[in-house]
Amino acid sequence: MSKHTPSTQQQMAQAAVSTPDQALEPQAVYPAKAIRMGHLPVMQPFPVPQLQQLSPFLLLHHFGPRKVLPGTDPLAIDAHPHRGFEPVTFLFQGEIEHRDSRDNQGTLKAGDVQWITAGMGIVHSEKASPAFVEAGGTMEGIQLWVNLPAAKKMVQPAYQEFRAEGLGALSGEGWRMALVSGRHQVQDGARGSWSEGQGPAKTHTPVSTAKVYTDGEATWSIGVPEGHHAGLYLLDGRVRINGGPWTEKHHFVRFSTEGGVVQLEAEAGLRAIWLAGQPIDEPVVSHGPFVMNTQTEILQAMRDYQMGKMGMLLPN
């Protein structure tokens, strides 16, 4: 299993976070587009015509929830390649079995997270686990594509898998955040004090991601460093931002790069994904599962995959 450590740039950027003191207002709110991928319904906040990407984030898919009877695999994604970015899976319900051409394999359960660095190329498959297929149930999750800068697009592939209990945690009155990557600064509305937490995932650029939940009425604030893009996608529930109008589920809220404080007010039942990251100011050229900087690099990726340079994944 390949591993990597955060770059010096990432460590410095994360260490430079200071307590923000100005409200960071939403720049826009986008409804997710309903599409289908195989057997699964998918809500796609981006890319859409209004929002092609929120660098370094390239794509966000909310798949499911879909309830299936025993004997059915609602996922069944056969072997396929990736190059030049990091596909991340946040599983909320169900059970997924992963295999790849670098001999990594694992089973994700509800609450777990899988972070793959495709780098120079990897072939993998994602299917419902045999136990899920046998019993049936509900499948739901988020897939997020995180871009890699040109200098990192051809790094060795890596695989990180985190159990729900191994994620970082911040919580307050009525709310909690499961921290996946990066440093997070949060202020509880009831206590008024700021606290910090760190997600366990190693990233190549400064990227902060977290799952957000409420089990009662809650008010809390999240700090965003200046120069970082930030966004919030709602799987369920609704939220009021900085005292503004309510934003309902299946919407994505985009914030500017000015930095500051995002105040959230929610009722019980909110489930959301929080994203913040340093933009990558480089050209993006994508084709299917490949994300590079030039068309020439895309053509090379296609040739390398056809020649087996990204490895092979035989049926099990």
Secondary structure, DSSP 8 states (H G I E B T S, - for coil): -------HHHHHHHHT-----SB--EEEEEE-EEEEETTEEEEEEESBTTBS-BTTEEEEEEEEEEEE-TT--S--EEEEEEBSEEEEEEEEESEEEEEETTS-EEEEETT-EEEEE-TT-EEEEEEE-HHHHHH-EEEEEEEEEEE--GGGTTS--EEEEE-GGGSEEEEETTEEEEEEESEEEEEETTT--EEEEE-SB--SS-EEEEEEEESS-EEEEEEE-TT-EEEEEEEESEEEETT--EEESSEEEEE-SS-EEEEEEE-TT-EEEEEEE----S--EEETTEEESSHHHHHHHHHHHHTTTT------
